[in-house]
């Protein structure tokens, strides 16, 4: 018999810049996760950690500092009982959302009462591509699967959907404005947990957004300056597409295109980031016995595959399947949180599903905050739960397009 899977709490670290001079460069991934475990225990004093069955973490590149079952290591470092296991799942950029889905499925199946789930990625320590997987690194696999790098795939997506450079820049500016306004308005205050190291504050805000004065929304002068900066940036992926031959792969798959328009820049592509996010997932009985108050429930999860050359259309495919299975339309959903790895990914998703502006990424997204691959999906869950409560709304769909044409969509309902 299946039961309900509830989200009892949801937290995340601030996102640091994922480069050698980023604020979180000196903080190990295991420490980022362990800090969130500590915070969840403080925030939920009635939580009996002996009831926890597992810690499930998403990590896009489970190598180096993120290798060797990082989840089990984090559970032990955080002082959880030896009985709490750990598991790492990887579905590229959808890893964190997939980890939450795995935990919810186990609760719904009755196999577990209570779990921790989320994602982590320290891209300053483990840059994208460090794992050198076959999709990106093996020429024979490249050829057989029609692989193109993510940036070229984003430009292909923009070309196919008729999105211009101006469209992409405008969306990138929107994301930055909304994220800065959300910080100024205190919308992230409940869930963002400052990172400390040996008792010293390391970071208490999303580093790419910067500290924002309370109550001061983004000034028009700052927006104008940002718009001018975006307009002056060069195309980021033209060389990879034109000189490395990936444009030819793309136009062979989409033979009616004369060429790929390289419209994305560094400003309309999410920057690498460091961070972690974690949720407490459990069944109704565990919550009642421990005095925990559910914030939302996980209604359904759908993974979906799509064209691997286009690569970044999986979220739309998964969301359409999820809506169909739930018997819902876009009008029945109050919020959509989707990844912004590139501006075209979010814009094409919005266009495909006809999502109104006010329902999509209402507090900005990865274009403003950065994109720690394995953690982004879990961060979207945290943001969706907070925003459902703030609005007094009912339903949210969280989705991520992962590389190689994969996507995951999750339906949440506020309790």
Secondary structure as the mmCIF struct_conf table of DSSP 4:
data_model
#
loop_
_struct_conf.conf_type_id
_struct_conf.id
_struct_conf.beg_label_comp_id
_struct_conf.beg_label_asym_id
_struct_conf.beg_label_seq_id
_struct_conf.end_label_comp_id
_struct_conf.end_label_asym_id
_struct_conf.end_label_seq_id
STRN STRN1 UNK A 5 UNK A 13
HELX_LH_PP_P HELX_LH_PP_P1 UNK A 14 UNK A 15
STRN STRN2 UNK A 16 UNK A 17
BEND BEND1 UNK A 18 UNK A 19
TURN_TY1_P TURN_TY1_P1 UNK A 20 UNK A 21
BEND BEND2 UNK A 22 UNK A 22
TURN_TY1_P TURN_TY1_P2 UNK A 23 UNK A 26
BEND BEND3 UNK A 27 UNK A 27
HELX_RH_AL_P HELX_RH_AL_P1 UNK A 29 UNK A 43
TURN_TY1_P TURN_TY1_P3 UNK A 45 UNK A 46
HELX_RH_3T_P HELX_RH_3T_P1 UNK A 49 UNK A 51
STRN STRN3 UNK A 54 UNK A 58
BEND BEND4 UNK A 60 UNK A 61
BEND BEND5 UNK A 63 UNK A 63
HELX_RH_3T_P HELX_RH_3T_P2 UNK A 64 UNK A 66
BEND BEND6 UNK A 68 UNK A 68
HELX_RH_AL_P HELX_RH_AL_P2 UNK A 70 UNK A 77
TURN_TY1_P TURN_TY1_P4 UNK A 78 UNK A 79
TURN_TY1_P TURN_TY1_P5 UNK A 82 UNK A 83
STRN STRN4 UNK A 85 UNK A 89
HELX_RH_3T_P HELX_RH_3T_P3 UNK A 92 UNK A 94
HELX_RH_AL_P HELX_RH_AL_P3 UNK A 95 UNK A 108
TURN_TY1_P TURN_TY1_P6 UNK A 109 UNK A 110
BEND BEND7 UNK A 111 UNK A 111
BEND BEND8 UNK A 113 UNK A 113
STRN STRN5 UNK A 114 UNK A 122
TURN_TY1_P TURN_TY1_P7 UNK A 123 UNK A 125
BEND BEND9 UNK A 126 UNK A 126
TURN_TY1_P TURN_TY1_P8 UNK A 128 UNK A 131
HELX_RH_AL_P HELX_RH_AL_P4 UNK A 134 UNK A 137
HELX_RH_AL_P HELX_RH_AL_P5 UNK A 139 UNK A 145
TURN_TY1_P TURN_TY1_P9 UNK A 146 UNK A 146
HELX_RH_AL_P HELX_RH_AL_P6 UNK A 150 UNK A 161
TURN_TY1_P TURN_TY1_P10 UNK A 162 UNK A 162
HELX_RH_AL_P HELX_RH_AL_P7 UNK A 165 UNK A 184
TURN_TY1_P TURN_TY1_P11 UNK A 185 UNK A 191
STRN STRN6 UNK A 192 UNK A 193
STRN STRN7 UNK A 195 UNK A 197
TURN_TY1_P TURN_TY1_P12 UNK A 198 UNK A 199
STRN STRN8 UNK A 200 UNK A 203
BEND BEND10 UNK A 204 UNK A 205
TURN_TY1_P TURN_TY1_P13 UNK A 207 UNK A 209
TURN_TY1_P TURN_TY1_P14 UNK A 214 UNK A 215
HELX_LH_PP_P HELX_LH_PP_P2 UNK A 217 UNK A 219
HELX_RH_AL_P HELX_RH_AL_P8 UNK A 220 UNK A 231
TURN_TY1_P TURN_TY1_P15 UNK A 232 UNK A 232
HELX_LH_PP_P HELX_LH_PP_P3 UNK A 233 UNK A 235
BEND BEND11 UNK A 236 UNK A 237
HELX_RH_AL_P HELX_RH_AL_P9 UNK A 238 UNK A 238
HELX_RH_PI_P HELX_RH_PI_P1 UNK A 239 UNK A 243
BEND BEND12 UNK A 244 UNK A 245
HELX_RH_AL_P HELX_RH_AL_P10 UNK A 246 UNK A 253
BEND BEND13 UNK A 254 UNK A 254
TURN_TY1_P TURN_TY1_P16 UNK A 255 UNK A 256
BEND BEND14 UNK A 258 UNK A 258
BEND BEND15 UNK A 266 UNK A 266
TURN_TY1_P TURN_TY1_P17 UNK A 267 UNK A 268
STRN STRN9 UNK A 269 UNK A 269
HELX_LH_PP_P HELX_LH_PP_P4 UNK A 270 UNK A 272
STRN STRN10 UNK A 273 UNK A 282
HELX_RH_AL_P HELX_RH_AL_P11 UNK A 284 UNK A 290
TURN_TY1_P TURN_TY1_P18 UNK A 291 UNK A 291
HELX_LH_PP_P HELX_LH_PP_P5 UNK A 292 UNK A 294
STRN STRN11 UNK A 296 UNK A 305
TURN_TY1_P TURN_TY1_P19 UNK A 308 UNK A 310
BEND BEND16 UNK A 312 UNK A 312
HELX_RH_AL_P HELX_RH_AL_P12 UNK A 314 UNK A 326
TURN_TY1_P TURN_TY1_P20 UNK A 327 UNK A 327
HELX_RH_3T_P HELX_RH_3T_P4 UNK A 330 UNK A 332
BEND BEND17 UNK A 334 UNK A 334
STRN STRN12 UNK A 335 UNK A 338
BEND BEND18 UNK A 341 UNK A 341
STRN STRN13 UNK A 342 UNK A 342
HELX_RH_AL_P HELX_RH_AL_P13 UNK A 343 UNK A 353
TURN_TY1_P TURN_TY1_P21 UNK A 354 UNK A 354
HELX_RH_3T_P HELX_RH_3T_P5 UNK A 357 UNK A 359
STRN STRN14 UNK A 360 UNK A 360
TURN_TY1_P TURN_TY1_P22 UNK A 362 UNK A 363
HELX_RH_AL_P HELX_RH_AL_P14 UNK A 366 UNK A 369
HELX_RH_AL_P HELX_RH_AL_P15 UNK A 373 UNK A 391
TURN_TY1_P TURN_TY1_P23 UNK A 392 UNK A 392
STRN STRN15 UNK A 395 UNK A 402
HELX_RH_3T_P HELX_RH_3T_P6 UNK A 403 UNK A 405
STRN STRN16 UNK A 406 UNK A 414
#
